[in-house]
């Protein structure tokens, strides 16, 4: 997850009024960096999809004073306040006590909630204790939101024009409540529809793309925005449109994407938001072709980028990870003299590896990657980050050397992606 | 990163006064869930290590009004306010303009900062434009913090008793400024030292561990707390102590860890905070032993969990990923009849795979994993999530079948970790 950083926002979707949303995440574990707040990212995506606008994400400790303080601030600036965490018997239900105090009401027993908890326990054949029973005690002004997946119910409150929804922090329970109760409400308040269309470009840096696309971008209508989302050697170009009519908006976005593709030319490698492994897989499938990999420094990760995609068995029979010199020789037949003379990280060795794995796995294409991921393993003329790769078909072998500058994990990930991209280019070029 | 959720906080370290820290993250991309806020998690960890306390993390849009609003709230409740993002020419330096307005001061040119920017551009041989030059214009009350890694300097402000530090959002630039300027300051304000000691347990669920450790936990002195951090089949048990004397505190924590280990018995698998792949690696190194892997459904990911660790070449020569039936036969010699009679996901097939890869790679131990990661590939008697694995030494083979319930990515990750754990047990048991 490192390597992502906060980028300039090119999207300004405040052109029409939409639900001003605030997310409050309750949890010491996030404050002290033990876990990363993935709940808020998911909620943010969903709210934007539903036509709302996320203006604040606040993370606080699970203490009553902090929660009340945050509720107080939120109630003055947001239309809808989504609270996750701080529910459940081990937390002494700090969220619901804080909410009751915020609204100045008592906790009362909700018989329907208790019945639901009893049912859940009966199904598991476990006895109910007082802690479990107390989960049915909720602020008297709330609407309980049934949680089919756990014992802590969601709670909904309306105070003036502000809606508060409190949800458990467990992701699948939170998501179920969001989908059943929150998102329909946000959608109902939003007369506009929002649509995205993503185009992926490869091997051109963001700053260079911005130059090439400045004309296209300046001609976009006001309700369509372009966002640049770079990751490694790819840039996702996302067109986001807001409009009244779903079908008209989608047609308009498709038209703009076509224009964008014309400007990009063969730099564009995909017209939907998918991973590089999937893009390569689609190109292979189109040609009814297969691939195999011989990995050294990437140690299995390049194979993982292929096999993480469902359906990859259609174009991928297997790989070898040849980490040691011996295995490069015994399993892939790389001549021992070559290894000792030129080193495992060399053009001739990756050529051998790619061609041997292709024949051994009986595939149309082969990829080999050998490098120094670091921190150890560097030599005088081969510093950490030196990576040789080769891709081959039955009549062509292409090699390339990269000098990467990351830590071990980044060098492994980046080499793997660069290898897949080099192979994608060969596959696409193989038609001509 | 899914699957993590907000857990009850067992740590309450507010026993002594420490720097009350607030993190403000500026970035639309985080609000709309395009990226996950990993910067704040890193900052949180570092601040706690340095003896500070993180009380708020706030994410806002890169708009002047929002930034000023957040600064206003933060200045009233925090000792130190750490701001990331919103610096750099493409953002029109919205953060520094907002900070200048917050403090009621003008932007002025800082010649030293300009000289640094000019030097950076000269080194890259690129011309300087007005946008770059404007990065040397900073609020007149700030202390610029040199950014060796980029053109946007950090900025430090003191207002009353509150310190504000604004940093770029790019992680490595932010980290460099944190390490050079922020963390030494937080440490200097903290008379107490904070230390962690982690013990890792395997194969016992958190709720069961809590029961076993309730006696141990209740006898802990008030300045030492125990946190349960479960992930997959492991639970990290973290003892955190706060005290005046570093050496005395470390000795005390080591003593408590020894007690904890006695209660845990052979459920404890490591006494430091490392990954399962590293734990397995250490056990192999101790015995001067080696391992290899034959992967099917995990598709390279189990190998990655080994090779992501620096130094793994000492105990790991390689793997094969045999995704298709053909390759299982041609590369690993699994009898074709066996595959067609029992299926690739079967006890006999993983037995063959583990023993064959062990011999082929000439290692002391072998691991094989074959399963149905999903969503496709299920049969009537083998639903998605069925995973067979085998581990072997020269005189023993152990097999196990799991029924997992995650999505494809989770099943791949979980199978890989379960495979490493099964092998770790065999390695440890091989002494007797």
Interface residues (C-beta under 8 A of the other chain):
Chain A: X1 X2 X3 X4 X5 X6 X7 X8 X9 X11 X25 X26 X27 X28 X29 X30 X31 X32 X33 X34 X35 X36 X37 X38 X39 X40 X41 X42 X43 X44 X45 X46 X48 X54 X55 X56 X57 X58 X59 X60 X61 X62 X66 X69 X73 X77 X84 X85 X88 X90 X91 X169 X170 X171 X227 X229 X293 X295 X298 X299 X300 X301 X302 X303 X304 X306 X307 X308 X310 X311 X312 X313 X316 X317 X318 X319 X320 X321 X322 X323 X324 X326 X327 X330 X331 X360 X361 X362 X374 X375 X376 X408 X409 X412
Chain B: X1 X2 X3 X4 X5 X6 X7 X8 X9 X11 X25 X26 X27 X28 X29 X30 X31 X32 X33 X34 X35 X36 X37 X38 X39 X40 X41 X42 X43 X44 X45 X46 X48 X54 X55 X56 X57 X58 X59 X60 X61 X62 X66 X69 X73 X77 X84 X85 X88 X90 X91 X169 X170 X171 X227 X229 X293 X295 X298 X299 X300 X301 X302 X303 X304 X306 X307 X308 X310 X311 X312 X313 X316 X317 X318 X319 X320 X321 X322 X323 X324 X326 X327 X330 X331 X360 X361 X362 X374 X375 X376 X408 X409 X412
